[in-house]
Amino acid sequence: MKVLVILNDPPYGTERSYNGLRLAGSLARRDGVEVRVFLFGDAVGCALSNHKLPDGYYHLDRMVGAVIRHGGEIGCCGTCMDARGFAEDALIDGARRSTLEEVTEWTMWADKVVSF
């Protein structure tokens, strides 16, 4: 099965991105499941490296990394990155700048698309 998870919300302030990454991570650990995650809007902040948070908070950058370590792909909307002043070298290893064209291809590739 091929699953595309699309995230739109910021890394913190709501739990949508957190829950989307929890699902993506769980799916990526299953045999026979391919996972791709596309980050739109404020969700591109989920893939920035080295989040500085108080003790007890979840680290979405680490969760993105876990998806990658289990074979998932992470694409970050380049237009959204530019609008927020995020450079590609600020992303965690394995996450990359992407395009609307690529997420369109990923949507056609997927058996299921889940959006948060």
C-alpha positions, -999 to +999 in steps of 0.1 A: +000+000+000+012+035-008+001+064+015+006+101+012+002+122+043-003+159+038+003+183+067-007+220+067-006+231+103+024+246+122+046+223+143+033+236+175+001+254+186-022+226+173-018+189+174-027+182+137+009+180+125+019+159+156-010+134+149-002+133+112+034+125+119+024+099+145+003+082+118+030+085+091+056+070+115+033+041+124+026+034+088+063+036+078+071+009+103+047-016+087+057-041+061+045-035+026+036+002+033+053+030+015+049+065+031+054+099+017+047+131+037+043+165+021+045+197+042+025+227+031+022+261+047+034+264+083+039+226+084+073+231+067+085+241+101+081+205+112+112+196+092+135+223+105+164+208+124+172+212+161+139+224+175+146+241+209+117+231+233+111+229+270+114+195+286+083+174+281+074+187+246+073+164+216+099+171+189+084+171+155+118+173+138+127+139+155+093+125+144+101+136+108+135+119+111+118+087+123+096+086+092+127+090+070+147+063+089+118+039+082+120+045+045+095+074+042+100+104+021+095+140+032+088+168+008+086+205+018+067+230-003+094+253-017+071+283-021+060+279+015+096+277+026+104+309+007+074+327+023+088+319+057+124+325+050+135+289+055+166+277+036+169+241+025+200+237+046+179+243+077+159+211+070+168+179+088+188+153+069+165+135+045+138+161+042+140+182+011+126+212-008+099+201-031+073+214-056+036+214-063+044+193-093+059+166-071+031+165-047+007+162-076+027+132-088+027+118-053-011+122-051-014+102-083+010+075-070-008+070-037-035+045-029-046+066+000-042+103+008-046+116+043-046+153+051-041+170+084 
